[in-house]
Amino acid sequence: MVTQYAQEEIDKALEKLPEELKDAIFSMETADTLWKIGERYHVMDKRYSEITKYVAYVLLGLLLPSEFQGILEKELKLQKQLAKDITRDVNRFIFYPVKLALEQIYSMEIQVSAKIVTPQPAAEGETQTEKPKQEPRGPDTYREPIE
């Protein structure tokens, strides 16, 4: 189940957002695009408002873009192919134009929550094997001669 955010949490997320994403959330172009997607896939009922809410959550940094399709399938009970088609259009027309800004807000969260894994030394009696280097098998036929 997707977390329902209080207005205060949404306002707090909105304050920290880059200007490009704020523009995307409030633009008429985004609203028109979502309307066209809703009409194209015949989801102009309660599901439409839920789709727009989840798009806003992604743009606010509250929902990972990679989770968007799964949310449509689970929460809205959309068939897998329909959820995939809607996700493809949303990615193409809404998320892709602000891709760099989205990567920026999500990379900060990913870096903070990432685990650092250090290699463990081999126990006594065990040896670590290294892969032997592969030597070229012959002359490189793709290189042009230097004059």
Backbone as a ProteinNet text record, in pm:
[ID]
protein_1_A
[PRIMARY]
MVTQYAQEEIDKALEKLPEELKDAIFSMETADTLWKIGERYHVMDKRYSEITKYVAYVLLGLLLPSEFQGILEKELKLQKQLAKDITRDVNRFIFYPVKLALEQIYSMEIQVSAKIVTPQPAAEGETQTEKPKQEPRGPDTYREPIE
[TERTIARY]
84	0	89.1	52.7	128.7	98.1	200.8	184.1	102.3	6.4	-69.6	-1	35.7	111	19.2	48	-26.5	15.9	-68.9	-40.3	89.3	119.1	242.8	365.8	358.6	470.8	489.6	380.7	388	445.3	400.7	453.5	602.7	646.7	787.9	871.2	820.2	889.6	894.1	787.3	779.1	879.6	903.2	999.6	1141.3	1177.8	1313.3	1333.6	1227.7	1231.1	1300.7	1377.9	1435.4	1324.1	1353.5	1254.7	1197.7	1281	1238.1	1125.4	1135.6	1031.3	905.2	922.5	804.7	726.7	800.4	735.3	661.8	723.6	660.6	532.4	532.2	413.7	297	324.7	217.1	190.3	258.9	243.1	114.5	60.5	-56.7	-20.6	102.6	147.4	139.1	181.9	173.1	27.7	-56.4	-198.7	-262.4	-230.8	-284.8	-237.5	-110.5	-54.3	-123.9	-141.5	-210.3	-355.1	-420	-557.9	-563.2	-470.1	-466.1	-437.6	-347.1	-316.2	-440.4	-510	-632.4	-737.4	-755.4	-852.4	-808.8	-679.9	-628.6	-649.8	-631.5	-640.6	-771.2	-867	-1001.5	-998.3	-926.4	-921.6	-968.5	-1070.8	-1119.6	-1226	-1195.8	-1283.1	-1197.6	-1227.6	-1150.6	-1002.6	-975.8	-837.5	-753.3	-814.7	-740.9	-683.2	-762.8	-711.9	-603.4	-614.3	-510.2	-380	-391.2	-272.2	-202.3	-280	-217.6	-151.8	-212.2	-152.9	-18.3	-9.6	115.4	222.3	180.8	275.8	333.3	247	293.5	388.4	359.5	447.6	586.8	591.6	722.5	794.5	725.5	787.8	829.4	762.1	796.6	911.2	946.6	1052.4	1000.5	872.3	812.8	790.8	799.5	778.3	880.3	950.3	1050.1	982.2	1040.1	981	972.3	1067.3	1067.1	951.1	890.1	777.4	641.9	642.7	518.8	428.2	480.9	398	339.8	420.3	371	258.3	268	163.1	33.2	43.9	-76.7	-143.8	-62.4	-117.4	-180.5	-109.7	-157	-269.6	-246.2	-340.4	-464.8	-445.8	-559.6	-617.9	-554.7	-601.1	-605.8	-507	-499.6	-432.4	-474.3	-408.2	-264.1	-178.4	-35.1	-3.1	-63.4	-34.4	-82.3	-198.7	-250.7	-160.3	-118.7	-27.7	105.6	151.7	278	265.7	153.3	131.7	121.8	48.6	35.8	171.6	244.8	377.7	471.7	465.2	550.6	523	395.5	360.2	396.7	373.5	408.8	560.6	635.7	781.4	827.1	768	810.8	776.4	654.8	608.2	619.6	628.6	632.9	766.7	810.4	932.6	1059.5	1061	1183.4	1228.5	1138.6	1184.6	1251.8	1224.1	1286.8	1376.5	1428.1	1506.3	1624.5	1698.7	1817.2	1780	1673.9	1629.8	1580.4	1510.4	1464.9	1583.2	1682	1801.1	1870.7	1871.8	1937.1	1867.9	1736.4	1669.9	1672.8	1665.2	1666.6	1807.3	1909.3	2045.6	2086.4	2036.7	2068.5	2011.9	1890	1829.6	1898.5	1935	1999.2	2135	2212.2	2343.7	2333.8	2237.3	2223.5	2187.7	2103	2055.5	2139.1	2239.7	2320.3	2411.2	2427.6	2517.6	2656.9	2755.8	2893.2	2939.3	2979.3	3022.6	3172.6	3242.9	3387.6	3418.6	3514.6	3546.9	3609.3	3572.2	3624.9	3754	3856.9	3980.9	3956.5	4034.9	4020.5	4064.5	3993.3	4028.6	4159.4	4224.2	4351.2	4329.9	4423.5	4415.6	4345.6	4267.4	4199.9	4284.4	4286.6	4359.2	4260.3	4286.1	4201.4	4261.3	4178.6	4227	4198.5	4294.8	4277.5	4254.7	4176.7	4152.2	4274.2	4320.3	4436.2	4396.4	4490.2	4465.4	4458.3	4367.8	4358.5	4442.4	4530.7	4616.6	4543.7	4572.4	4512.5	4549.7	4458.3	4479.4	4551	4562.1	4627	4628	4667.9	4672.7	4531.3	4521.8	4394.6	4360.8	4260.7	4226.4	4141.5	4094.5	4009.2	4087.5	4211.8	4291.7	4348.6	4349.8	4407.7	4555.9	4635.8	4779.4	4804	4902.5	4942.2	5048.3	5032.3	5125.9	5239.9
-117.4	0	124.5	220.6	344	434.1	497.4	590.6	711	749.1	870.6	982.4	1086.8	1194.8	1306.3	1361.5	1476.5	1600	1700	1821.8	1886.5	1878.3	1937.5	1869.1	1735.4	1660.7	1696.9	1713.5	1750.6	1891.6	1982.7	2119.5	2121.8	2040.9	2034.6	1981.3	1877.4	1822.4	1924.7	2000.3	2101.1	2213.5	2250.4	2356.3	2319.3	2192.4	2146.5	2115.4	2118.3	2074.6	2174.6	2125.2	2215.6	2284.6	2402.1	2483.5	2409.4	2333.7	2261.1	2162.5	2095.2	2000.2	2071.2	2185	2263.8	2306.6	2351.4	2392.2	2275.2	2157.2	2039.4	2001.7	2013.9	1977.6	2070.3	2200.1	2297.7	2342	2283.8	2331.3	2278.6	2358.7	2317.9	2206.3	2206.1	2101.7	1964.4	1955.9	1829.2	1789.3	1885.2	1856.9	1809.2	1875.8	1835.2	1695.5	1668.4	1537.2	1428.1	1451.8	1353	1333	1440.8	1431	1344.1	1368.7	1290.5	1143.5	1116.2	977.1	911.2	984.7	931	898.2	986.6	960.7	846	842.7	739.8	599.7	586	453.4	432.4	522.6	509.2	490.8	579.3	576.7	711	767.7	899.4	887	809.1	796.4	821.6	755.8	775.3	741.1	646.7	605.3	720.5	809	923.1	1011.4	1044.2	1129.5	1059.1	928.7	852.9	851.1	835.8	837.6	972.6	1080	1212.9	1232.3	1176.5	1186.4	1114.3	994.7	918.2	984.4	1046.7	1123.2	1237	1306	1414.7	1362.2	1246.3	1187.7	1161.3	1113.5	1089.6	1222.7	1322.1	1451.9	1521.2	1490.2	1547.4	1472.6	1356.3	1277.1	1185.4	1159.8	1075.4	931.9	908.8	775.9	755.4	643.8	615.6	593.9	647.9	625.1	476.3	397.4	254	180.5	240.4	178.7	219.9	313.8	371.4	265.7	181.9	82.4	-17.1	-62.4	-156.8	-98.1	30.4	98.4	101.3	128.4	130.4	-6.5	-112	-247.1	-283.8	-257.5	-300.1	-211.7	-81.4	9.8	36.2	47.9	80	-42.5	-157.2	-284.5	-280.2	-212.1	-207.5	-334.5	-378.3	-492.6	-456.2	-556.6	-532.7	-455.1	-493.2	-426.9	-282	-256.4	-120.1	-33.7	-87.4	-13.8	12.4	-84	-68.1	41.2	44	145.6	286.4	298.2	428.2	473.5	382.6	415.2	458.2	390.6	427.5	570.1	605.9	741.4	846	814.8	908.8	928.6	819.8	831.3	917.3	892.4	960.2	1109.1	1141.7	1279.9	1365.7	1302.8	1380.9	1366.1	1242.2	1222.7	1247.4	1205.2	1219.5	1364.8	1460.6	1599.3	1656.7	1600.2	1648.8	1540.1	1455.1	1339.4	1379.1	1480	1519	1566.5	1642.8	1690.1	1573.1	1478.8	1360.7	1278.2	1258.7	1183.9	1252.1	1383.6	1459.5	1435.6	1444.5	1427.2	1282.2	1187.4	1047.6	997.2	1053.6	1008.1	1046.7	1158	1196.9	1095	1051.6	953.8	818.7	780	651.4	648.5	755.9	760.5	751.3	814.2	814	674.5	603.6	474.3	356.4	381.1	272	215	81.5	16.3	11.8	28	16.4	-124.5	-198	-335.6	-341.3	-391.2	-405.6	-552.9	-585.3	-726.3	-784.1	-906.5	-975.3	-1045.8	-1039.7	-1111.5	-1261.8	-1333.4	-1478	-1539.1	-1643.8	-1713.2	-1788	-1826.3	-1898.2	-2026.5	-2058	-2179.9	-2158.2	-2051.5	-2022.8	-1925.6	-1944.7	-1851.9	-1787	-1661.8	-1591.9	-1611.3	-1652.7	-1674.2	-1551.8	-1514.5	-1401.8	-1455.7	-1384.5	-1424.5	-1386.5	-1478.5	-1445.1	-1344.8	-1257.7	-1159.7	-1231.7	-1185	-1242.2	-1156.8	-1221.9	-1154.3	-1147.4	-1046.2	-1040.3	-1164.1	-1209.1	-1330.7	-1304.3	-1183.6	-1152.6	-1002.4	-958.9	-814.7	-756.1	-631	-560.8	-514.7	-578.3	-548.9	-423	-368.8	-251.1	-120.2	-125.6	-2.8	31.5	159.6	206.3	233.5	211.5	237.5	388.2	420.8	560.9	594.4	706.6	743.6	823.9
0	0	0	-77.6	-89.5	28.9	78	187.8	141.9	222.6	196.6	274.6	207.2	269.4	314.4	431.5	482	402.8	401.9	326.2	372.5	501.6	554.8	495.4	480.8	422.7	275.6	206	64.8	51.5	137.2	133.9	164.4	258.7	295	177.4	110.7	-5.4	-118.6	-134.6	-240.2	-218.7	-93	-63.2	-106.6	-92.3	-122.4	-270.9	-346.9	-485.6	-576.9	-675.9	-775.9	-855.7	-903.5	-975.5	-1097.2	-1165.8	-1285	-1252.1	-1136.6	-1098.1	-1049	-983	-942.7	-1066.1	-1167.9	-1292.6	-1356.4	-1352.8	-1413.2	-1339.8	-1208.8	-1130.6	-1161.5	-1171.9	-1185.6	-1329.1	-1426.3	-1564	-1628.4	-1716.2	-1794	-1891.5	-1937.4	-2030.3	-1963.3	-1837.6	-1764.5	-1745.5	-1709.6	-1690.4	-1821.2	-1931.5	-2061.7	-2100	-2074.4	-2107.5	-2026.7	-1898.9	-1815.3	-1861	-1900.9	-1950.6	-2076.7	-2168.6	-2293.1	-2265.4	-2171.3	-2135.2	-2074.9	-1987.5	-1927.7	-2031.9	-2128.4	-2235.7	-2325.2	-2359.6	-2449.6	-2392.6	-2261.6	-2199.7	-2121.8	-2141.5	-2084.6	-1933.1	-1865.9	-1719.4	-1663.5	-1725.8	-1685	-1575.3	-1475.5	-1359.6	-1235.7	-1126.6	-1003.1	-1024	-1112.8	-1139.3	-1193.4	-1271	-1327.7	-1218.3	-1118.1	-1010.5	-930.9	-917	-846.8	-928.1	-1059.4	-1145.3	-1134	-1139.4	-1129	-992.7	-888	-754.4	-751	-809.3	-807.7	-895.5	-1005.2	-1086.7	-1003.7	-929.8	-843.9	-736.2	-678.6	-577.9	-635.8	-759.6	-823	-842.4	-893.6	-917.9	-788.1	-678.1	-548.5	-479.6	-534.1	-472.1	-363.1	-358.7	-256.1	-301.8	-431.9	-488.9	-599.7	-595.4	-698.7	-833.5	-940.7	-1073	-1108.3	-1060.7	-1090.9	-1023.6	-922.4	-852.7	-911.2	-1003.1	-1055	-1118.4	-1206.6	-1274.4	-1174.6	-1080.3	-980.5	-896.6	-866.1	-789.2	-869.1	-999	-1082.4	-1083.6	-1090.3	-1092.3	-957.9	-848.8	-716.6	-663.5	-662.1	-598.2	-682.5	-813.4	-900.1	-968.6	-943.7	-1001	-1154	-1214	-1359.8	-1409.9	-1527.6	-1589.5	-1619	-1619.4	-1634.9	-1763.2	-1874.4	-2001.6	-2000.9	-1941.8	-1934.1	-1845.9	-1731.9	-1643	-1712.7	-1790	-1863.5	-1968.8	-2041.1	-2145	-2084.8	-1974.9	-1909.7	-1857.9	-1795.1	-1742.4	-1853.6	-1966.4	-2079.8	-2124.8	-2137.3	-2180.5	-2075.6	-1948.6	-1842	-1839.1	-1850.5	-1854.3	-1971.5	-2086.1	-2209.2	-2209.4	-2168.1	-2183.2	-2056.7	-1940.2	-1816.1	-1744.5	-1720.6	-1643.4	-1725.2	-1851.4	-1930.9	-1948.7	-1976	-1991.4	-1866	-1748.3	-1624.2	-1564	-1649.7	-1605.5	-1517.6	-1556.7	-1479.8	-1339.3	-1328.3	-1196.6	-1111.3	-1172.7	-1099	-1050.5	-1137.1	-1096.6	-980.1	-983.1	-876.7	-742.1	-737	-607.6	-561.3	-654.7	-613.8	-584.7	-648.1	-619.9	-479.1	-427.7	-290.5	-193.2	-213.5	-124.4	-136.9	-256.7	-277.8	-211.7	-221.6	-160.4	-8.7	50.2	195.4	245.7	175	223	174.2	91.9	37.9	145.7	146.3	239.2	177.9	261.9	215.9	250.1	150.3	170.3	148.6	250.2	237.8	220.7	135.1	114.4	241.6	273.4	391.2	354.4	441.8	412	415.4	337.4	330.7	463.2	504.4	627.7	606.7	717.6	705.6	628.4	545.4	465.9	333	320.6	194.4	114.2	-12.3	-98.2	-192.7	-219.1	-314.6	-452.1	-544.8	-680.3	-764	-841.3	-931.9	-1071.6	-1146.8	-1284.7	-1367	-1449.5	-1532.8	-1640.6	-1673	-1779.3	-1912.2	-1995.3	-2129.1	-2222.8	-2290.9	-2387.5	-2521.2	-2602.7	-2735.9	-2815.8	-2896.9	-2975.1	-3106.9	-3145.4	-3271.8	-3291.9	-3409.6	-3434.2	-3435	-3394.2	-3390.9	-3532.3	-3591.3	-3730.8	-3744.8	-3634.9	-3641.1	-3639.1	-3605.2	-3598.1	-3735.8	-3761	-3887.4	-3863.9	-3967.5	-3950.7	-3935.8	-3854.7	-3835.6	-3938.5	-4005.5	-4109.7	-4054.9
[MASK]
+++++++++++++++++++++++++++++++++++++++++++++++++++++++++++++++++++++++++++++++++++++++++++++++++++++++++++++++++++++++++++++++++++++++++++++++++++

